Amino acid sequence: MKKGAAPAIRVTKGGVFSFNKGLSEHLKLNAGTGVDFFQDEEVPRDWYIKLSEKSQNKVRRKEPSKGYLFNNAGLAGAFLTSIDAIDDSKSFKVATVPEKVGKEFYYAILIGLPE
């Protein structure tokens, strides 16, 4: 992967979830792809991304960066509060190898490794 294209996500207090080009390509996102976020019940700072056709969170293309985004203020608030974020927005690298649980694949948001 090119320098600067490491898969990453940015979350804002306003509710915007932005997938950079590296993550968008890695997850093979297209306009309308559904993405769900899951919080680990045992370790609340740990969050995961899962692609889901049933998700209400449908991404749309953001120009000109060729990444994707969606809006969900409630989810963004819960996410940022759980990691004690104080900034208006925060970026994180995302694991490129998913964790498999049953037939589902979950990509870890690497909270301890800011972009």
C-alpha positions in Angstrom: 0.0 0.0 0.0 1.2 3.6 -0.7 2.4 5.7 2.1 -0.5 7.6 3.7 -3.0 5.1 2.4 -3.0 2.9 5.5 -6.6 1.9 6.2 -8.1 4.4 8.6 -11.4 5.8 9.8 -12.2 9.3 11.2 -15.1 9.9 13.5 -16.4 13.4 14.4 -18.6 14.6 17.2 -21.0 15.8 14.6 -21.6 12.1 13.6 -19.6 11.8 10.5 -17.7 8.5 9.9 -15.2 8.8 7.1 -13.4 5.9 5.6 -10.1 6.9 3.9 -9.2 5.7 0.5 -7.0 2.9 1.9 -9.8 1.5 4.1 -12.5 2.0 1.4 -10.4 0.0 -1.1 -9.6 -2.7 1.5 -13.2 -3.2 2.4 -14.3 -2.9 -1.2 -16.8 -0.2 -0.3 -19.3 1.1 -2.9 -22.1 3.6 -2.5 -24.9 1.9 -0.5 -22.6 -0.6 1.2 -23.9 -1.1 4.8 -21.5 -1.0 7.7 -22.2 -1.8 11.4 -20.1 -1.0 14.4 -19.8 -3.3 17.4 -18.5 -2.5 20.9 -16.8 -5.3 22.9 -18.9 -5.9 26.0 -16.0 -7.0 28.0 -13.6 -4.3 26.8 -15.7 -1.2 26.0 -12.9 0.7 24.4 -12.6 -2.0 21.7 -14.7 -1.5 18.6 -15.2 -3.4 15.4 -16.5 -2.8 11.9 -18.6 -5.3 10.0 -20.0 -5.1 6.5 -23.7 -5.8 6.6 -26.4 -5.6 3.9 -29.0 -5.1 6.6 -27.2 -2.1 8.2 -29.0 1.3 8.3 -25.5 2.9 8.0 -25.1 3.1 4.2 -21.9 4.7 2.9 -21.8 7.3 0.2 -18.8 8.5 -1.8 -16.9 11.6 -0.6 -15.1 13.5 -3.3 -12.4 14.2 -4.3 -10.6 11.8 -1.9 -12.4 8.7 -3.2 -13.1 7.5 0.3 -16.6 6.9 1.7 -18.6 8.2 4.6 -21.9 8.0 6.5 -23.6 9.9 9.3 -24.8 8.6 12.6 -24.6 11.1 15.5 -25.8 8.7 18.2 -23.2 6.1 17.2 -20.4 8.7 17.0 -21.3 10.0 20.5 -21.3 6.5 22.0 -18.0 5.6 20.2 -16.1 8.8 21.2 -17.4 8.7 24.8 -16.3 5.1 25.3 -12.7 6.0 24.3 -12.7 9.2 26.3 -12.1 11.3 23.2 -11.9 15.1 23.9 -11.2 16.3 20.3 -14.0 17.2 17.8 -12.7 14.4 15.6 -10.4 11.4 15.9 -8.7 9.2 13.4 -7.7 5.5 13.8 -6.0 2.8 11.9 -8.1 -0.2 11.2 -6.9 -3.8 11.1 -6.5 -5.3 7.6 -7.0 -8.9 8.8 -10.5 -9.5 10.2 -11.4 -11.5 13.2 -13.7 -14.3 12.3 -16.6 -15.1 14.6 -18.8 -17.9 13.3 -19.4 -16.9 9.6 -19.0 -13.2 10.3 -15.8 -11.0 9.8 -15.0 -8.1 12.1 -12.3 -5.5 11.5 -10.8 -4.1 14.7 -10.5 -0.3 15.0 -7.1 0.1 16.5 -7.9 2.6 19.3 -4.4 2.6 20.7 -2.8 3.4 17.3 -4.1 6.8 16.1 -3.6 7.5 12.4 
